[in-house]
Amino acid sequence: MDPKQRSIDPAAQQMLERAAREELCVSWDRFDAMQPQCGFGELGICCRNCNMGPCRIDPFGRGPQEGVCGATADTIVARNLIRMIAGGAAAHSDHGRDVATTLLAAVRHPESGYKIADEAKLQALAEELGVETDGKGVEQIAEEVAEICLAEFGQQEGELKFAQRAPEARKETWRKAGIMPRGIDREIVQIMHQTHIGVDGDYKNLLLQGLRAALGDGWGGSMVATDLQDVLFGSPEPLQARTNLGVMKADHVNILVHGHEPALSDMLVEAAREQELIDQAREAGAAGIQLAGLCCTGTEILMRHGIPSAGSFLHQELAVMTAAADAMVVDVQCWMPGLARLSDCFHTRLLTTSYKAKFPGVEHIQFEEEHALEVARKIIRAGIEAYSKREPSRVQIPQESIDLIAGFTADYVHTLLGGKFRPSYRPLNDAIIQGRIRGVAGVVGCENPRHKQGYCHVEMMKELIKHDVLVLATGCSALAAAREGLLQPETGRELAGRGLAEVCEAVGMPPVLHVGSCVDNSRILIACCEVLKEGGLGEDISDLPVAGAAPEWMSEKAISIGFYVVGSGIYTVFGTPQPVLGSPKVNEWLTKEMEQVVGGCFDWEPDPIKAAQMMIEHMNKKRKELKLAPMMYEEEVAAG
Ligand code: NFS
């Protein structure tokens, strides 16, 4: 297939040409080979939950309409969907748990090399969580905070502490619907129980439990991950960095760090700067060590240390194909098993590091928090060794790389918009109230060979900012935006509507703000809370002119995120539908009826422009309900 049909990124296109030329197989090829994909799976009507099956429902009504146990399409679809939520929520939450244990390791094992980078955030968190801080040292406070956070996972009754950050009206909604999360793990386990053969057959009841577990992710696991990462590795502040495959250097040892958890990647940043290792790289004939990230773990070090990002999810195989990736180290989530075979075609040393994520034949260096720095050094040395096996004649690094600004957080918005002397959300609220900014959209999530890489993200964002919608982006979506220059104040502003451009110009920010990795979608929830606290835009998140989108989603995490965002009252559009179309009732509930329960619902729309217009429509409706002023320059937009 024409590489231009597979990605909008010229760097990716070059590597895809190489793949075709050298007959190397990448995810796009495997996707094509998989066609036509299983229609039962797509509709969500295949059940493998017991050994009387597998069962499948005939979507045309000519064959079986019930599984062997009597489960209907509604039951099967709802069960399958919430099991996906369980998978996604578990991934985010286990990540959060790991950060909490890393914080414990940091204070209990000084030899680990970790330090507490943001004491002010730790103090604030301690106060919020009711930790007595008088007369205690930082280590002791950190230990107690980490323990309280860990207890959120195993809590059996009551309400999550972090969920208390939600506005009162929101919490009442959750209590009334019976979806206030009790403990992060408990809600995930309950999904697994509830979807077991012969337990719950009520699709609405199943979907409510899906919401509850997802809320435990967004207002629990992910939020713990974000907050404790800030404490441990530092709260991001806007900084300039670069992204795309061109950040790799032909004359350097290139170490690519891929996955999600900053515990290892942050330590690699430190190790890569050690003179001894740099000297070793030079002895091996390289000019130095170039560390670059992929996916979310890359984003974590990009926004905290300005380490360049080689790319997003679909770039991982392409990075190996430059023949200049000496080591690719992965922790957990979103690394493709296909990397194993591909890296065998090159000199790349693929290294797994988590006891949770291994692959037959792939070299494993076990990461242990207590010896984090030592492990990081070992990985860098592996990269240096591999460098000497590199075949320079095969090296082909695309030139493309681009500047971006990253590192906006909910906390930082106070400073950004309010200035040094008056940190506040007031200017943002005022801009929305006066009709300079129409609303705020979170455009997040993955890439998927089902779509032309980056196309839906970028077109959606352009349409939104053109209509004065401030866009917050995370994860792979933010990297797609970066590759198009949308994270640069000047380029972005040219594409923004007049009202939004004026605000961006006044504060020197791009119209698309990079707010972090996927667990940092929790920052978007907090930003919504701050806007409400500032006043003038309603009482609940569902009152706000905001919307969410995951235009190229693929992972179970994306479904969990979608559910906690909608569960928080935010209308959200997914590109391709979730696998629910096999049950018209489940579909109806998700896309309409759910709004009565939580004040938000889903829509599915593959066309990014249409999807953006649906989000804009929604914001207009909310603006009207809030009786806000008409948009300041509406006629200009209408005139195009
Ligand atoms: Ni999010 Fe980050 Fe990317 Fe999708 Fe994967 S990297 S956690 S799941 S693919 S956005």
Residues whose N, C-alpha, C, O or C-beta is under 5 A from the ligand:
A	BS01	NFS	C295 C296 F313 C334 G445 C446 E447 G475 C476 C518 S555 K557
